[in-house]
Amino acid sequence: MMNASTKLNSRPQYLLWFCRLFVGLLFIFSGLVKANDPLGFGYKLQEYFEVFHTTFLNDYAAAISITVCALEIILGIALLLGYKAQKVSWGLLLLIVFFTFLTFWSAAFDVVKSCGCFGDAIPLTPWQSFLKDLVLLALIAFIFIKRKYIQPLFSSKGLMNALMAIAVVFSFGVGIYTYNYLPFVDFLPYHVGANLPENMRIPPGAPKDEYVITYSLKHKKSGETQKMTDKEYLKTEIWKDANWQIVGEPQNQLLKKGYEPKIRDLIIADSQGTDYTSEIIENPYYNLVVVAYNLNKADEKGMGDINAIAINAAENYNVRTVLLTSTTSEAAELYSKKHKLMMEVFNADAVPLKSIVRSNPGLLLLKNGVVINKWHFHTLPTYNELESRYLRQLK
């Protein structure tokens, strides 16, 4: 005869299964989205390193990024399979506690504007990220409490081990591949087919930022203080009363965010500070744009291969090639002379350059402001391939 405890254990754990499915699939999705662009997630990690004064980890950001993404995918798959439930439950709990702390810190102290939880595919505000992690924390806490009821999906240990081995190889493989090449899906505004001038433009009549100004007022005689908005200040005509005076600086608060172009921080200038953004971006002909946000860390072989393409394209088709870098003008010029680069050197901020192409260096082919194609230095086309596919159309 079954006792009460045995009966309870034999009941279907529907809520537990729901939590396992929801958490497992979300972890897999989150890990895959970030593994699609591990370099981008690595840049986000560097922001956290800056906040917590651990910038010595910056050089390892990409490796940490790939590992964290893989860990999310592996834990998600393990949870769905019911593999080593005790250890997986502990891993999930520790990971979500850590993530919840980070997102709370970002939200409460406004230090990192976007957590990067779902990469650039689904941007979340810090508070949205924190609330998402709170929900996950509750679900994972339930899974942790009920972990002894989680049974393996398959009875064969050999099959379970094989499936997890495949999961580990796949999880790390995705991140390593996209790091050495380019994201499978480019969610940034510089993706192939993007019209850069269009993405930088604010359309006529687009809503603008709305602000409210708050004044702090003090009565000269009574010492009474009050606060009122600029509209209230004018409506009440309190400004006509000489006994009331404004104290301190008016507070300017954003009420409603206006229209923001997809690209709002790209400014290309020469060593003298002259703005060449429109001239380069809106070039109506085929032109090559080389992006190396940090020339000191740029792959030299990759830069040499790009330079060879630039030389041939200039000699045979008069194609203009420009190099965009955040390295100082003096250092960039020295680098250009040392490597005999056949390209004009311009400066831009590192942040947009890192977004243009996840490669240092990387190459873009533009025409009339549209990104025709882009390449990681590991996947550069030969000059003959570039010519046959694109440049031959010029003749």
N, C-alpha and C positions, 0 to 999 in steps of 0.2 A: 504493500500500500504506500502511495506517495505521500510524503509529508508536505506541509505548506511551502517550505523553501524549495523543494523539488518542483512543485507545481508552478511557482513563480518563475523559476529558471527555465521551465519548458515553454512558457508563453512566448509567442512571436514578439520580437523586439522591434516593432514598427517604427517607433520614434527614433530608436538607435540607428536603424537602417536609413531613415530620412537624413539624420545628422551626418552619417557616414557618406552618403551620396552627395549631399550639399557641400560639405567641407572638402571631401576628396576631389570632386569635380572643380570646385573653385580654386583649390590649391594647384591642380594641374593646369587650369586655364591661366591663373596668375603667373605660374612659373614659365609656361610656354610663351606668353605675351612678352615677358621680360627677356627670356632666352632668345627671342627673335631679334632683340637689340641689346646684347649684354654690355656693349660699350656705352650706350645711352644710360643704362641702369648704373653702370660704373661711375659715370659723371654725377649721377644723383647721389651715390654713396659718398663721393668726394665732398659734396655739400654737407652731409652729416659729419664727415671726418673734420671738416672745418669748424662746425658747431661745437663738437666735443673735443677739440684740440688734439686730434689724433691724425694730423696730416701726414705723419710718417707712413700711413697706410695707403697714401694716394697711389704709389707705384704698384700696389697690389689690388687696386680697385677692380680691374677687369677680372682677375682670377677669383676674387671674392664674389663678384657679380655672377660669374658662371656657376660657382659652387652653390650660392644661395638659390639661384633659379633651379638648378638640378635638384637640390634638397627639397624644394617645394613640390616639384613634379614627383620625385621618388616617394615622399611621404603621402602625397595624394593617391598614388597608385597602390602603395602598400595598405593604406586605409581601406580602399575599395576591395582589395583582395583579401583583407583580413590577415595580412602577413605580420607575424611577430607583434601582435596587438599591444602587448604591454610596453614594449620599447617605442613603438610608433606613437602610442598615445602620449607618452612622456615627451617625445620629440615634438609633436604637434603643440602640446601645452607650452613647452619652453619657448618655441618659436613664436607663437601668437602672443605670449606675454611680452616678449622682446619687441615685436612689431607694434603692439598696443602702446608700449612705453614710448617708442619713437614717434608714432603718429600723435600721441597726446602732447609730447614735448614740442613738436612742430606746430601744432594748433595753438597751444596755450601761449607759446612765446614767439610765434610768427617768425620762425627762423628758416624753415624750408617751405617754399610756397606750394610744392606738390610732392607727395611722398614717392611717386613713381610706382605705386602698387601694381598698376596695370600698364606700366610703360607709358608711351605716348598714345596708345590706342584708346584708353578711357581715362582722361585726366581727371583727377579728383582733388578737391580742396583739402587742406589738412583736417578740417572738422569732419568732412565726409569720410575721409580715410579712417579717422579715429572711431566714428560710429560704426563703420563697416567692421573694424577690428573688434569692437565691443560685442557685436552680434556673433562673430566667429569665436570669440573667447567664451561666450555662453555655450555655444554649440559644442566646442571642443571640451569644455569643462564637463558637459554631460557625457560625451564620449569617454572621457578619462574616468569618470565615476563608473560607467557601465563597461569598462574595457574588458572585464573578465567574461562578458557575454559575447564578445566578438570571436567568431569562429572563422577559420580559413575557408575561402571560397572553394578550394579544391583540397581533397584529402591527401593527394600525393605531394610529399615534401619535395621530391625531385622536380615536379612540375612548377611548384610555387617558387622554388629557388631559381629555376630557369627563367620564369617570367620576371622575377625581380632583377635578375642579371641583365636581361634585355632592357628593363626599365632604366637601370643605372647607365648602361651604355648609351641608350637613346637620350636620356636627360642631359648627360654631359656632352654628348655628340652634337646636339642641337646648338648649344651655346658656343662650343668650340668652332663649329662650322660658321655660324653667323659672325663670330668675332673675326675670323680670318677671311671672310668674304664680305657680304653685305646682308642686311636683314631680308628675310623672305618677303615680308610685307613692310613697305616704308610708310609710316604714318605721319611723317613730317612734311611740311609744306614745300620741300625741295625734291619730292619724289619724281620719278620719271613721268613725263607728261604734264607736270605742273607748270603753270604760267606764272613766272616769278613777278613780273610787273603787276599782274592782276592780284596776286597774293599780297602785294605791298600797298595796294591802293585802298583808300577810304572812299567808298562811293558817295556821290552827292546826296545830301539829305540824311546821311546816316546819323543815328542818335549819338550825342556826345555825352561825356561824363557829366553827371549831375552832382553838385556839391551843396552842402549847407554850411554857412559860416555862423559860428556861435560866439557871441560876445559875453564877457564877464563884466558886469556893471557894479559900481559902488556909489552909494549916496554920500556926498561930502559931509553932510551934517549928522545924519542918523547912523551912518556906518553900515546901513542895510546893503546887502549884496543880492544880486540876482543874475540869472543867465537867460539870454534870449537869442533867437536866431536872427539873421539879418533881415528876414521878412517881417518878423515881429518888431524889430528895432525901428523899421521904417513905418510900419502900420500904426504903432502906438504913438509915434512922433516923440518918443522919450528923449530923442536927441535934442529936442528944443529946450528941454529942462537943463539948465546949466548946473544943477546940483548933482546930476548923474554923470559919471565919467567912466569911460572904458578903462579897465585895468588889465594889464598883461596883454599877451598877443591873442588875437582872435583864433579860434580853433576851426580849421578847415576839414570837414569830414565828407568822404565820398558816400553819396546816397545810392546812386545807381550807375553801374558801369556802362559806358557807351560802347559803340562798335569798335572792335579791335581787329586790324588786319592780321592775316595769318603770319605774315612776316613783318615785324615792326622794329627789328634791332639790327638790320644789316646796312651798314654804311661802309662803302669802299672808298678809300682815299689814297693819294700818293704820299710820298715822303714830306711834301710841303703842306699836307692837310687839305688839298683840293679834292672835292667830292667827285668821284667818277662812277658812282653807283649806277645812275641811269645809262650812261654811255656803255658800260660793260654789260649790264643786265639786259638792256633793250637792243643790243646789237642785232640788226636784221639778218645778218649772215651767220654761217656756221662759225663758232668760235669755241676754243677750248679754255676751260677754267680749271686750273690746278688749285686744289685746296690742301694746305699744310698748316694747320693752326699753330704747330710748334716745329720749326725747322730743325731745332736741336735734336728732336726725337723722330724726325721723319726718316722713313726707310730709304737709305741711299740708293739701293738697287732700283727700288720703285721709282724714285725721282729720276734716275738715269734713264729708265725705260720711257717714262713720260716725256723727258727732254728729247729723246730720239724721235718720238712721235711728233712733237712740236716742231722740230727742225724740218722734217720731211713735209709736214702739212704746210709750213710757211713757204718752203722752197717751191713746192709743186702747185699749191692752191692759194697761197697768200692768206692762209688762215691765221687769225690772231690768237695768241695764247697768253693768258695772264695768270699770275700766281697770287693767290690771296693767302696772307699769313698774319698772325698776331705778333710774330717776332718783330722786334724793333727794326726800324728802317735801316739803320746802320748795319746791324747783324744780318739782315736779309740781303742787303747788297753784297756784303762780303761772301755770304753763302752762294749767291748767284754767280759771282765772279769765280769763286773756287771751283764750282761745278759746271761752269760755262753754260749756264742756263739760257736757252733761247726763248725767253718769256719776260714780259713786263711784270714788275713786282709792285703789288699794292698791299695796303694794310686794312685789316678789319678786326673787329672784336672776336675773341676766341669762342664766345658762346654761340653765335650764329654759324661760325665756321665748323664747329663740332657737329652742328645739326645738318649742314649741307650734305656732307658725306661722312659716313662712319669709317674713315680711313685716313691715315696720315703718312704719305699723301694720298689724295683721291683725285679722280679726274671726272669732269663733267663736259658733255658736249651740249652747247646751247645754240638755239637759233630763234631769233625774234622773241627772246625772253622765255622760250619753252625749253624745259629740260628734255633733250632728245634721248640721252642715255647717261649713265654714270657708272664708274668702275672703281672697285677697290684695287690697290696696287698689286694684289695677288691675281687679279682677273683682267688685267689690262689687255685690250685688243692689240694685235700687231698693226703696224701702219697699213699694211696691205688690206687687212680686214676692215679698218676704219675707212680706207679709201673706197673699197668696193661697195661697202654698205651705205656710205653717206657722201663722201667728198666727190666721188665721180659724177654726182648729179650736178656739180657746179660747172662742168664742161659742156 
